[in-house]
Every structure is written in C-alpha cells, then in structure tokens.
Amino acid sequence: MDTSIFLTAENIHSQLSSNQVIGKKVFCYHTASSTNEIGHKLARSGAFDGTLILAETQTRGKGRGEHVWLSNPGENLTFTIVLRPNCKPAQTTVLSLMGSLAIADAIYKMHNKKPEIKWPNDVLLGGKKVCGLLLESAISGEQADYVLLGIGLNVNQKVFPKEIESVATSLRLAANRAFSRAAVLSEVARHVEKRYLQFKANNSQSILEDWKAYCTMLGKKITFLHNGMERTGVAIDIDDYGYLRVRVGATALMLSHAEISNVRF
C-alpha cells in the first residue's frame, strides 16, 4: 500500500492552524483500535479541548449501538474530537446534533448539493449514508467532564461491501470526483469549530434551528426500535435538548438517541 497518501499530524495541524480550538493538538495513527478509545484515554489524562485523533485504520471502529464502522485506509476520514464543553449531561445530545450539522454544512460548501440529516446524527447524500457520528461522554457530578465526538466520513471510497453498498455512499461517488482528504478535514474542522463556539456561547437554539433545516424526516412517518420492539409513529419535532418528539397513536413520546435505534422513514 502506498503510505504517502496517509495524513500526518504535522500536515493536519498546519491545515487547522487558524482554528481557535479544534485541532490545536493532533494525534495521527496508521492503525488504532478506535479513535474514541484513544480519546477516552487522552481525555482522562487531561487532553485539551479540541484535541483531534485520526486513524487511517481502526481495528475496532465503532458505530452507534452494536454497529461497527467500516472504512478503507487512505480513502476516508475516521477521527475523534475531544470536547470540554462545561455543560450539564442533558445538553450533550445537542453536541451530537451539532456534529452532524457541522458535517452537513461542510459537505454543502464543498459539494454544492444539500445533504440530509437523519436524527440523531447520520448525514445522507442522495438518500445514502455518507457520514456517521458517535458521541460518548464522561460525567462528573452534575457536569459533563468531557465529550468525544467520533466521526466517520466516506470521502473517496468507490466500492463498499455487499452488505452496505445499497445504503452507503461517499463524497467521490456523489460528486463524481476525488477530494483532498486534508482539505475535507480542514473544512469539517472549521465548521465544527464554528458550531462548537456557538454552543459554548449558549446559542444552542441557532444550532437546533439550522439542524432542522437539513432534517427531512420531521413530519414524516418513521419506524424505529424502542425497548426491543419495532414501533411506528410520526416524527414531530426536537426539543431544546435535541430529544425527538414522536407521536405514536394518541401518545407523544420524547426520546433520546440512547433509547431508540434503526430509525427508518
């Protein structure tokens, strides 16, 4: 394999030098267990707000729930950002939506075609998944000690495994051209920083309103797993904490991203 296509910490850091927070400290690995696992270790050791961990290959890449994240080395971006938002645990769901919003903003800027967001944090192009996010946190008393924003973005991959080829895509497939991964990472980090600074300035309402402009499932019939059972309802709205309001028959439910999975619409 041509390792010259791999990103380096020095290259990434130079691309992000104008950022105030995101990417001021960068760790880059050819192979790692998972960037979120490394993120937990670094955060517990005092990693700075905005520390970025990238791996070309993950041996235990994680998606939401029991899902794994599959990615070809040298073609995509798999990374984690350590955040220290100084917020209450209930507010961390907004950070998950913030991440998907930043990705959607960046893709729209680079590709000039509007992506969609599926609650809570899948980003779609042409109805297929181009990016997934995994948010994990550590709670200390009434505060979130740190939050990990794990991002898997399909950039230049052209062929996907049979089991996901009908539901997965990449920037390259959607735009019919190759992308510089360093430039994509820089654009994503710039938008994450913009939205994160909004969050830290107590401007979550702007984040939620802008997020809803990308979310095409609101107002539609959805199917999802809840407490081990498949249920059907209508996605009505999200609240100030990013919880999904769903009407199931005559009952209105407020659901967190941890309570439901396999959302389809």
Backbone as CSV, one residue per row, in Angstrom:
resi,resn,N_x,N_y,N_z,CA_x,CA_y,CA_z,C_x,C_y,C_z
1,MET,0.839,-1.199,0.000,0.000,0.000,0.000,0.877,1.253,0.000
2,ASP,0.473,2.246,-0.761,1.227,3.493,-0.848,0.939,4.337,0.390
3,THR,1.872,4.357,1.333,1.641,5.093,2.585,1.775,6.600,2.403
4,SER,2.238,7.061,1.230,2.375,8.502,1.004,1.015,9.197,0.974
5,ILE,-0.052,8.419,0.767,-1.388,9.018,0.746,-1.924,9.245,2.151
6,PHE,-1.225,8.714,3.175,-1.701,8.847,4.542,-1.483,10.270,5.054
7,LEU,-2.382,10.702,5.916,-2.260,12.009,6.554,-1.294,11.918,7.727
8,THR,-0.666,13.026,8.056,0.238,13.092,9.200,-0.245,14.171,10.156
9,ALA,0.188,14.066,11.409,-0.198,15.067,12.407,0.285,16.451,12.000
10,GLU,1.491,16.525,11.432,2.052,17.812,11.025,1.208,18.442,9.922
11,ASN,0.825,17.620,8.938,0.012,18.112,7.832,-1.353,18.589,8.315
12,ILE,-1.972,17.800,9.190,-3.287,18.167,9.715,-3.196,19.453,10.529
13,HIS,-2.191,19.526,11.390,-2.045,20.700,12.255,-1.858,21.969,11.434
14,SER,-1.089,21.885,10.354,-0.866,23.063,9.514,-2.158,23.492,8.821
15,GLN,-2.997,22.513,8.457,-4.277,22.824,7.818,-5.232,23.524,8.783
16,LEU,-5.080,23.237,10.082,-6.020,23.749,11.080,-5.439,24.883,11.911
17,SER,-4.337,25.456,11.465,-3.605,26.436,12.283,-4.417,27.689,12.603
18,SER,-5.411,28.016,11.784,-6.200,29.225,12.035,-7.333,28.994,13.035
19,ASN,-7.584,27.737,13.403,-8.652,27.448,14.365,-8.259,27.879,15.771
20,GLN,-9.245,28.298,16.552,-9.008,28.669,17.943,-8.934,27.446,18.853
21,VAL,-9.751,26.426,18.549,-9.903,25.292,19.465,-9.651,23.957,18.772
22,ILE,-10.393,23.680,17.725,-10.383,22.353,17.100,-9.071,22.110,16.354
23,GLY,-8.357,21.070,16.788,-7.124,20.687,16.113,-5.877,21.406,16.578
24,LYS,-5.937,22.094,17.715,-4.713,22.730,18.233,-3.717,21.675,18.693
25,LYS,-4.222,20.483,19.028,-3.376,19.329,19.320,-3.894,18.168,18.484
26,VAL,-2.990,17.498,17.749,-3.393,16.442,16.818,-2.585,15.175,17.071
27,PHE,-3.277,14.038,17.102,-2.640,12.718,17.149,-3.091,11.958,15.906
28,CYS,-2.141,11.350,15.205,-2.451,10.670,13.956,-1.831,9.278,13.958
29,TYR,-2.626,8.264,13.627,-2.172,6.876,13.663,-2.460,6.194,12.327
30,HIS,-1.532,5.330,11.891,-1.831,4.480,10.738,-2.859,3.427,11.137
31,THR,-2.673,2.812,12.309,-3.594,1.790,12.798,-3.877,2.039,14.274
32,ALA,-5.146,1.961,14.648,-5.536,2.133,16.051,-6.753,1.259,16.317
33,SER,-6.993,0.971,17.586,-8.182,0.192,17.949,-9.424,0.959,17.516
34,SER,-9.652,2.098,18.130,-10.687,3.034,17.690,-10.290,4.411,18.204
35,THR,-10.604,5.428,17.440,-10.213,6.782,17.849,-10.960,7.214,19.103
36,ASN,-12.174,6.697,19.316,-12.878,7.033,20.553,-12.210,6.393,21.767
37,GLU,-11.712,5.164,21.618,-10.990,4.527,22.730,-9.764,5.353,23.103
38,ILE,-9.012,5.782,22.104,-7.842,6.622,22.372,-8.285,7.945,22.975
39,GLY,-9.397,8.481,22.477,-9.918,9.739,23.006,-10.228,9.662,24.481
40,HIS,-10.819,8.541,24.929,-11.102,8.365,26.357,-9.806,8.402,27.170
41,LYS,-8.796,7.693,26.701,-7.522,7.651,27.426,-6.889,9.037,27.503
42,LEU,-6.879,9.744,26.382,-6.277,11.079,26.365,-7.075,12.056,27.223
43,ALA,-8.403,11.976,27.150,-9.241,12.890,27.928,-9.052,12.670,29.420
44,ARG,-8.951,11.395,29.833,-8.736,11.104,31.255,-7.360,11.571,31.712
45,SER,-6.445,11.745,30.767,-5.096,12.221,31.099,-4.969,13.729,30.945
46,GLY,-6.095,14.407,30.687,-6.086,15.862,30.641,-5.973,16.479,29.268
47,ALA,-6.324,15.756,28.208,-6.234,16.300,26.847,-6.998,17.611,26.735
48,PHE,-6.446,18.520,25.950,-7.034,19.843,25.773,-8.366,19.776,25.021
49,ASP,-9.203,20.760,25.260,-10.416,20.973,24.486,-10.041,21.103,23.009
50,GLY,-10.692,20.311,22.148,-10.423,20.388,20.717,-9.362,19.442,20.205
51,THR,-8.765,18.626,21.082,-7.772,17.639,20.643,-8.390,16.720,19.595
52,LEU,-7.658,16.482,18.512,-8.161,15.675,17.397,-7.321,14.417,17.254
53,ILE,-7.989,13.271,17.159,-7.312,11.976,16.990,-7.805,11.344,15.697
54,LEU,-6.890,11.068,14.776,-7.256,10.473,13.485,-6.542,9.148,13.299
55,ALA,-7.227,8.170,12.714,-6.614,6.880,12.389,-6.968,6.498,10.958
56,GLU,-5.967,6.018,10.218,-6.227,5.541,8.862,-6.977,4.217,8.895
57,THR,-6.655,3.380,9.869,-7.313,2.084,10.019,-7.708,1.889,11.471
58,GLN,-8.947,1.445,11.707,-9.406,1.111,13.055,-9.698,-0.388,13.112
59,THR,-9.114,-1.052,14.090,-9.377,-2.488,14.234,-10.675,-2.750,14.982
60,ARG,-11.150,-1.746,15.734,-12.426,-1.873,16.451,-13.245,-0.596,16.275
61,GLY,-13.352,-0.147,15.023,-14.130,1.052,14.747,-15.581,0.865,15.157
62,LYS,-16.144,1.872,15.833,-17.479,1.726,16.418,-18.480,2.672,15.777
63,GLY,-19.698,2.155,15.588,-20.834,2.984,15.261,-21.770,2.996,16.457
64,ARG,-22.992,3.500,16.265,-23.956,3.513,17.363,-24.403,2.096,17.687
65,GLY,-24.703,1.848,18.951,-25.168,0.541,19.386,-24.091,-0.507,19.197
66,GLU,-24.457,-1.606,18.545,-23.518,-2.704,18.318,-22.880,-2.638,16.936
67,HIS,-23.147,-1.581,16.196,-22.640,-1.491,14.835,-21.132,-1.224,14.824
68,VAL,-20.480,-1.708,13.771,-19.070,-1.392,13.557,-18.985,-0.400,12.410
69,TRP,-17.862,0.346,12.369,-17.670,1.306,11.278,-16.581,0.771,10.361
70,LEU,-16.945,0.562,9.089,-16.020,0.017,8.101,-15.471,1.148,7.244
71,SER,-14.147,1.176,7.065,-13.539,2.253,6.290,-12.245,1.775,5.658
72,ASN,-12.034,2.121,4.393,-10.802,1.748,3.702,-9.686,2.728,4.032
73,PRO,-8.491,2.243,4.403,-7.381,3.137,4.716,-6.988,3.996,3.520
74,GLY,-6.697,5.265,3.804,-6.244,6.174,2.762,-7.347,6.749,1.900
75,GLU,-8.609,6.348,2.147,-9.710,6.819,1.305,-10.705,7.705,2.051
76,ASN,-10.866,7.457,3.340,-11.895,8.152,4.108,-11.286,8.891,5.293
77,LEU,-12.135,9.419,6.146,-11.692,10.092,7.370,-12.390,9.455,8.565
78,THR,-11.607,8.956,9.507,-12.145,8.455,10.772,-11.381,9.152,11.889
79,PHE,-12.080,9.953,12.670,-11.400,10.741,13.694,-12.344,11.069,14.843
80,THR,-11.741,11.469,15.942,-12.471,11.843,17.152,-11.964,13.188,17.640
81,ILE,-12.887,14.005,18.110,-12.533,15.296,18.700,-12.914,15.268,20.178
82,VAL,-11.953,15.589,21.033,-12.201,15.693,22.474,-12.755,17.085,22.762
83,LEU,-13.917,17.138,23.391,-14.544,18.415,23.732,-14.698,18.530,25.244
84,ARG,-14.477,19.726,25.726,-14.710,20.021,27.151,-15.697,21.195,27.217
85,PRO,-16.995,20.895,27.058,-17.990,21.953,26.873,-18.480,22.621,28.147
86,ASN,-18.129,22.071,29.324,-18.584,22.648,30.590,-20.108,22.794,30.597
87,CYS,-20.790,21.672,30.326,-22.247,21.709,30.253,-22.844,20.593,31.102
88,LYS,-24.146,20.650,31.283,-24.854,19.603,32.012,-24.993,18.368,31.115
89,PRO,-25.075,17.174,31.710,-25.177,15.951,30.907,-26.312,15.973,29.888
90,ALA,-27.462,16.554,30.268,-28.610,16.569,29.355,-28.337,17.369,28.089
91,GLN,-27.372,18.286,28.157,-27.072,19.129,26.999,-26.162,18.453,25.979
92,THR,-25.605,17.296,26.324,-24.644,16.676,25.410,-25.302,16.177,24.127
93,THR,-26.612,15.888,24.162,-27.291,15.470,22.933,-27.218,16.562,21.875
94,VAL,-27.264,17.816,22.310,-27.150,18.926,21.360,-25.798,18.883,20.651
95,LEU,-24.759,18.435,21.361,-23.442,18.337,20.736,-23.427,17.281,19.634
96,SER,-24.208,16.235,19.797,-24.318,15.227,18.745,-24.950,15.831,17.495
97,LEU,-26.032,16.574,17.685,-26.675,17.251,16.566,-25.763,18.324,15.982
98,MET,-25.018,18.992,16.846,-24.049,19.995,16.392,-23.043,19.387,15.431
99,GLY,-22.584,18.161,15.758,-21.607,17.496,14.903,-22.165,17.192,13.532
100,SER,-23.380,16.631,13.474,-23.972,16.315,12.171,-24.277,17.581,11.383
101,LEU,-24.664,18.653,12.071,-24.896,19.932,11.397,-23.609,20.462,10.778
102,ALA,-22.516,20.401,11.522,-21.233,20.886,11.006,-20.795,20.089,9.782
103,ILE,-20.989,18.764,9.821,-20.656,17.924,8.671,-21.511,18.319,7.472
104,ALA,-22.809,18.485,7.701,-23.710,18.865,6.608,-23.318,20.222,6.026
105,ASP,-23.002,21.178,6.890,-22.546,22.494,6.421,-21.312,22.363,5.536
106,ALA,-20.347,21.553,5.993,-19.091,21.391,5.257,-19.328,20.719,3.905
107,ILE,-20.147,19.672,3.893,-20.441,18.977,2.634,-21.145,19.913,1.656
108,TYR,-22.099,20.680,2.149,-22.829,21.627,1.291,-21.864,22.636,0.669
109,LYS,-20.896,23.077,1.459,-19.910,24.049,0.960,-19.018,23.418,-0.111
110,MET,-18.597,22.171,0.087,-17.658,21.527,-0.835,-18.343,20.943,-2.065
111,HIS,-19.555,20.452,-1.893,-20.234,19.681,-2.941,-21.333,20.476,-3.637
112,ASN,-21.802,21.526,-2.986,-22.842,22.401,-3.539,-24.173,21.683,-3.778
113,LYS,-24.352,20.549,-3.111,-25.645,19.883,-3.108,-26.016,19.637,-1.656
114,LYS,-27.252,19.959,-1.319,-27.653,19.927,0.083,-27.808,18.496,0.581
115,PRO,-27.062,18.120,1.621,-27.244,16.796,2.226,-28.473,16.780,3.128
116,GLU,-28.804,15.613,3.625,-29.880,15.455,4.601,-29.288,14.932,5.903
117,ILE,-29.962,15.225,7.005,-29.594,14.642,8.295,-30.750,13.776,8.777
118,LYS,-30.422,12.557,9.165,-31.409,11.673,9.790,-31.123,11.652,11.289
119,TRP,-32.107,12.030,12.081,-31.919,12.076,13.538,-31.435,10.722,14.038
120,PRO,-30.455,10.702,14.967,-29.872,11.909,15.558,-28.687,12.495,14.786
121,ASN,-27.954,11.657,14.036,-26.704,12.220,13.513,-26.140,11.518,12.283
122,ASP,-26.964,10.857,11.487,-26.481,10.331,10.213,-26.617,11.413,9.148
123,VAL,-25.599,11.559,8.321,-25.646,12.521,7.220,-25.755,11.732,5.914
124,LEU,-26.714,12.122,5.079,-27.023,11.389,3.859,-26.802,12.260,2.625
125,LEU,-26.383,11.622,1.539,-26.334,12.244,0.217,-27.078,11.332,-0.745
126,GLY,-28.082,11.878,-1.424,-28.872,11.051,-2.323,-29.559,9.907,-1.615
127,GLY,-29.903,10.101,-0.347,-30.581,9.073,0.431,-29.679,8.000,0.990
128,LYS,-28.368,8.108,0.751,-27.417,7.118,1.258,-26.488,7.756,2.289
129,LYS,-26.028,6.935,3.231,-25.221,7.437,4.340,-23.800,7.749,3.891
130,VAL,-23.393,8.988,4.113,-22.029,9.399,3.794,-21.207,9.625,5.053
131,CYS,-21.891,9.826,6.180,-21.183,10.107,7.434,-22.006,9.635,8.622
132,GLY,-21.315,9.075,9.605,-21.937,8.702,10.864,-21.146,9.288,12.014
133,LEU,-21.824,9.573,13.096,-21.183,10.138,14.274,-21.505,9.295,15.495
134,LEU,-20.553,9.219,16.400,-20.738,8.514,17.671,-20.293,9.437,18.792
135,LEU,-21.246,9.829,19.634,-20.935,10.706,20.756,-20.884,9.893,22.039
136,GLU,-19.791,10.029,22.769,-19.632,9.397,24.078,-19.177,10.461,25.066
137,SER,-19.520,10.269,26.330,-19.168,11.291,27.321,-18.823,10.656,28.656
138,ALA,-18.160,11.435,29.481,-17.864,11.049,30.861,-18.470,12.113,31.765
139,ILE,-19.258,11.673,32.728,-19.987,12.591,33.599,-19.325,12.643,34.967
140,SER,-19.172,13.841,35.490,-18.630,14.036,36.825,-19.605,14.911,37.608
141,GLY,-20.388,14.279,38.477,-21.391,15.026,39.232,-22.474,15.558,38.318
142,GLU,-22.678,16.858,38.339,-23.707,17.497,37.521,-23.148,18.070,36.231
143,GLN,-21.908,17.721,35.894,-21.274,18.263,34.697,-20.747,17.142,33.811
144,ALA,-20.700,17.412,32.519,-20.004,16.522,31.590,-18.519,16.848,31.683
145,ASP,-17.726,15.891,32.140,-16.287,16.108,32.267,-15.660,16.308,30.895
146,TYR,-16.042,15.444,29.958,-15.608,15.607,28.567,-16.588,14.882,27.658
147,VAL,-16.551,15.249,26.400,-17.389,14.626,25.380,-16.500,14.248,24.207
148,LEU,-16.712,13.058,23.661,-15.991,12.624,22.467,-16.939,12.653,21.278
149,LEU,-16.533,13.352,20.240,-17.300,13.401,19.003,-16.559,12.568,17.965
150,GLY,-17.015,11.320,17.778,-16.392,10.420,16.816,-17.061,10.558,15.455
151,ILE,-16.252,10.726,14.414,-16.781,10.998,13.073,-16.179,10.024,12.068
152,GLY,-17.040,9.399,11.279,-16.596,8.583,10.155,-17.201,9.151,8.888
153,LEU,-16.364,9.695,8.006,-16.829,10.361,6.790,-16.250,9.660,5.567
154,ASN,-17.123,9.141,4.715,-16.683,8.484,3.485,-16.310,9.545,2.452
155,VAL,-15.039,9.578,2.088,-14.550,10.635,1.196,-14.342,10.120,-0.224
156,ASN,-13.375,9.226,-0.407,-13.010,8.788,-1.762,-13.297,7.318,-2.048
157,GLN,-13.967,6.635,-1.149,-14.252,5.215,-1.362,-15.238,5.041,-2.521
158,LYS,-14.920,4.126,-3.433,-15.766,3.894,-4.610,-16.544,2.587,-4.539
159,VAL,-16.037,1.622,-3.769,-16.684,0.318,-3.666,-16.911,-0.002,-2.191
160,PHE,-18.126,-0.428,-1.855,-18.476,-0.769,-0.475,-18.818,-2.255,-0.383
161,PRO,-18.669,-2.838,0.811,-19.057,-4.237,0.993,-20.514,-4.471,0.586
162,LYS,-20.801,-5.671,0.117,-22.137,-6.003,-0.380,-23.234,-5.675,0.619
163,GLU,-22.929,-5.895,1.920,-23.980,-5.727,2.925,-24.388,-4.270,3.142
164,ILE,-23.573,-3.325,2.683,-23.936,-1.917,2.882,-23.943,-1.103,1.594
165,GLU,-23.637,-1.717,0.445,-23.484,-0.937,-0.784,-24.778,-0.242,-1.212
166,SER,-25.923,-0.770,-0.800,-27.195,-0.147,-1.189,-27.551,1.054,-0.322
167,VAL,-26.857,1.209,0.809,-27.211,2.291,1.742,-26.050,3.233,2.028
168,ALA,-24.877,2.987,1.447,-23.692,3.803,1.726,-23.223,4.521,0.467
169,THR,-22.624,5.686,0.665,-22.036,6.431,-0.435,-20.827,7.198,0.075
170,SER,-20.184,7.938,-0.813,-19.031,8.764,-0.442,-19.131,10.094,-1.177
171,LEU,-18.324,11.051,-0.751,-18.282,12.326,-1.465,-17.895,12.112,-2.920
172,ARG,-16.938,11.214,-3.150,-16.468,10.960,-4.513,-17.579,10.395,-5.398
173,LEU,-18.325,9.430,-4.886,-19.417,8.858,-5.669,-20.508,9.892,-5.938
174,ALA,-20.802,10.714,-4.944,-21.868,11.707,-5.092,-21.483,12.824,-6.055
175,ALA,-20.211,13.227,-6.026,-19.763,14.362,-6.840,-19.065,13.944,-8.128
176,ASN,-18.762,12.646,-8.251,-18.054,12.118,-9.424,-16.676,12.759,-9.592
177,ARG,-16.004,12.970,-8.477,-14.630,13.473,-8.499,-13.952,13.126,-7.187
178,ALA,-12.624,13.103,-7.207,-11.864,12.827,-5.986,-11.725,14.099,-5.153
179,PHE,-11.547,13.916,-3.852,-11.380,15.024,-2.920,-10.054,14.879,-2.180
180,SER,-9.436,16.004,-1.850,-8.289,16.006,-0.945,-8.807,15.769,0.467
181,ARG,-8.352,14.696,1.100,-8.835,14.410,2.453,-8.388,15.476,3.437
182,ALA,-7.192,16.021,3.228,-6.717,17.089,4.115,-7.621,18.313,4.005
183,ALA,-8.036,18.640,2.784,-8.919,19.789,2.588,-10.300,19.524,3.178
184,VAL,-10.786,18.293,3.032,-12.086,17.938,3.611,-12.032,18.028,5.132
185,LEU,-10.980,17.485,5.722,-10.834,17.539,7.178,-10.769,18.980,7.661
186,SER,-10.050,19.821,6.938,-9.941,21.230,7.307,-11.306,21.910,7.274
187,GLU,-12.082,21.633,6.230,-13.410,22.245,6.100,-14.340,21.761,7.211
188,VAL,-14.304,20.469,7.487,-15.140,19.918,8.556,-14.762,20.530,9.903
189,ALA,-13.459,20.575,10.196,-12.997,21.123,11.478,-13.385,22.589,11.624
190,ARG,-13.341,23.325,10.522,-13.720,24.742,10.568,-15.193,24.894,10.949
191,HIS,-16.037,24.041,10.392,-17.468,24.132,10.696,-17.784,23.586,12.087
192,VAL,-17.067,22.542,12.522,-17.247,22.058,13.895,-16.885,23.168,14.876
193,GLU,-15.782,23.852,14.604,-15.374,24.938,15.500,-16.426,26.039,15.551
194,LYS,-16.927,26.440,14.400,-17.947,27.493,14.356,-19.155,27.117,15.213
195,ARG,-19.646,25.891,15.062,-20.832,25.468,15.802,-20.524,25.226,17.279
196,TYR,-19.333,24.735,17.564,-18.952,24.485,18.957,-18.840,25.800,19.725
197,LEU,-18.296,26.815,19.094,-18.206,28.121,19.752,-19.598,28.709,19.972
198,GLN,-20.525,28.430,19.059,-21.916,28.836,19.284,-22.476,28.141,20.523
199,PHE,-22.218,26.847,20.627,-22.703,26.082,21.777,-22.139,26.646,23.071
200,LYS,-20.843,26.920,23.089,-20.207,27.421,24.312,-20.671,28.831,24.662
201,ALA,-21.202,29.539,23.669,-21.742,30.878,23.909,-23.238,30.823,24.240
202,ASN,-23.730,29.625,24.595,-25.134,29.415,24.960,-26.100,29.763,23.828
203,ASN,-25.678,29.449,22.599,-26.521,29.724,21.435,-26.985,28.422,20.784
204,SER,-27.431,27.491,21.616,-27.876,26.198,21.103,-29.094,26.319,20.203
205,GLN,-29.918,27.355,20.430,-31.134,27.484,19.630,-30.819,27.655,18.150
206,SER,-29.770,28.413,17.836,-29.374,28.580,16.431,-28.923,27.256,15.836
207,ILE,-28.201,26.470,16.644,-27.751,25.154,16.186,-28.951,24.274,15.853
208,LEU,-29.932,24.234,16.749,-31.092,23.366,16.546,-31.932,23.808,15.353
209,GLU,-32.116,25.108,15.189,-32.905,25.596,14.054,-32.207,25.298,12.735
210,ASP,-30.899,25.504,12.676,-30.155,25.212,11.447,-30.122,23.709,11.177
211,TRP,-30.043,22.905,12.236,-30.068,21.453,12.089,-31.384,21.004,11.464
212,LYS,-32.488,21.574,11.922,-33.803,21.168,11.414,-33.963,21.464,9.924
213,ALA,-33.239,22.461,9.428,-33.315,22.787,8.000,-32.747,21.670,7.126
214,TYR,-31.902,20.810,7.706,-31.346,19.670,6.973,-32.120,18.372,7.225
215,CYS,-32.961,18.350,8.245,-33.605,17.100,8.669,-34.932,16.910,7.944
216,THR,-34.949,15.999,6.977,-36.142,15.797,6.157,-37.136,14.813,6.776
217,MET,-36.783,14.185,7.892,-37.685,13.190,8.479,-38.749,13.803,9.383
218,LEU,-38.569,15.059,9.800,-39.563,15.686,10.672,-40.877,15.849,9.914
219,GLY,-41.959,15.450,10.574,-43.272,15.488,9.951,-43.627,14.231,9.186
220,LYS,-42.696,13.270,9.153,-42.928,12.046,8.386,-43.138,10.840,9.296
221,LYS,-43.731,9.811,8.716,-43.903,8.543,9.412,-42.560,7.839,9.511
222,ILE,-42.224,7.365,10.705,-40.959,6.668,10.912,-41.205,5.319,11.589
223,THR,-40.269,4.416,11.381,-40.252,3.128,12.071,-38.958,3.049,12.855
224,PHE,-39.008,2.524,14.075,-37.821,2.509,14.922,-37.927,1.396,15.953
225,LEU,-36.785,1.053,16.546,-36.749,0.088,17.639,-36.722,0.838,18.961
226,HIS,-37.618,0.458,19.874,-37.698,1.094,21.188,-37.994,0.019,22.219
227,ASN,-37.105,-0.124,23.203,-37.243,-1.176,24.218,-37.377,-2.564,23.589
228,GLY,-36.604,-2.782,22.531,-36.590,-4.088,21.885,-37.758,-4.365,20.962
229,MET,-38.657,-3.389,20.799,-39.834,-3.579,19.952,-39.816,-2.597,18.791
230,GLU,-40.259,-3.071,17.620,-40.392,-2.169,16.480,-41.683,-1.381,16.614
231,ARG,-41.565,-0.066,16.471,-42.733,0.797,16.611,-42.792,1.750,15.426
232,THR,-43.975,2.287,15.190,-44.193,3.229,14.098,-44.883,4.469,14.651
233,GLY,-44.442,5.621,14.202,-45.043,6.871,14.639,-44.699,7.985,13.674
234,VAL,-44.992,9.196,14.075,-44.682,10.374,13.264,-43.675,11.229,14.016
235,ALA,-42.555,11.547,13.360,-41.540,12.414,13.964,-42.042,13.853,13.913
236,ILE,-42.303,14.430,15.075,-42.925,15.751,15.131,-41.891,16.870,15.165
237,ASP,-40.943,16.775,16.081,-40.003,17.887,16.276,-38.886,17.415,17.194
238,ILE,-37.918,18.281,17.455,-36.932,18.054,18.504,-37.087,19.151,19.550
239,ASP,-36.740,18.822,20.803,-36.850,19.822,21.858,-35.524,20.550,22.039
240,ASP,-35.440,21.378,23.068,-34.249,22.203,23.277,-33.010,21.399,23.632
241,TYR,-33.189,20.126,23.995,-32.053,19.265,24.306,-31.738,18.290,23.170
242,GLY,-32.439,18.418,22.054,-32.187,17.536,20.924,-32.927,16.222,20.983
243,TYR,-33.839,16.064,21.947,-34.652,14.847,22.021,-35.705,14.874,20.909
244,LEU,-36.058,13.693,20.417,-37.029,13.592,19.332,-38.435,13.404,19.891
245,ARG,-39.361,14.241,19.424,-40.761,14.102,19.823,-41.469,13.265,18.755
246,VAL,-42.009,12.134,19.170,-42.672,11.206,18.251,-44.106,10.970,18.716
247,ARG,-45.040,11.020,17.779,-46.430,10.690,18.111,-46.698,9.254,17.685
248,VAL,-46.992,8.409,18.661,-47.334,7.006,18.411,-48.793,6.828,18.807
249,GLY,-49.668,6.749,17.823,-51.101,6.721,18.115,-51.514,8.030,18.771
250,ALA,-52.107,7.933,19.949,-52.529,9.134,20.676,-51.492,9.578,21.698
251,THR,-50.341,8.890,21.725,-49.314,9.165,22.736,-48.139,9.920,22.128
252,ALA,-47.688,10.943,22.829,-46.494,11.682,22.411,-45.312,11.220,23.256
253,LEU,-44.242,10.800,22.624,-43.041,10.339,23.314,-41.900,11.316,23.081
254,MET,-41.071,11.508,24.120,-39.829,12.266,23.978,-38.694,11.269,24.115
255,LEU,-37.904,11.088,23.074,-36.917,10.018,23.031,-35.510,10.568,22.829
256,SER,-34.575,10.028,23.609,-33.168,10.384,23.426,-32.544,9.433,22.418
257,HIS,-31.362,9.793,21.921,-30.699,8.943,20.927,-30.295,7.594,21.521
258,ALA,-30.187,7.532,22.857,-29.808,6.270,23.502,-30.986,5.306,23.626
259,GLU,-32.208,5.804,23.456,-33.395,4.984,23.690,-33.905,4.269,22.446
260,ILE,-33.577,4.773,21.257,-34.105,4.152,20.045,-32.984,3.925,19.040
261,SER,-33.243,3.041,18.087,-32.254,2.731,17.050,-32.975,2.303,15.783
262,ASN,-32.200,2.089,14.731,-32.746,1.623,13.437,-33.909,2.491,12.963
263,VAL,-33.718,3.803,13.014,-34.770,4.724,12.568,-34.844,4.698,11.040
264,ARG,-36.050,4.502,10.511,-36.257,4.494,9.060,-37.473,5.355,8.743
265,PHE,-37.403,5.989,7.562,-38.556,6.807,7.136,-38.663,6.822,5.624
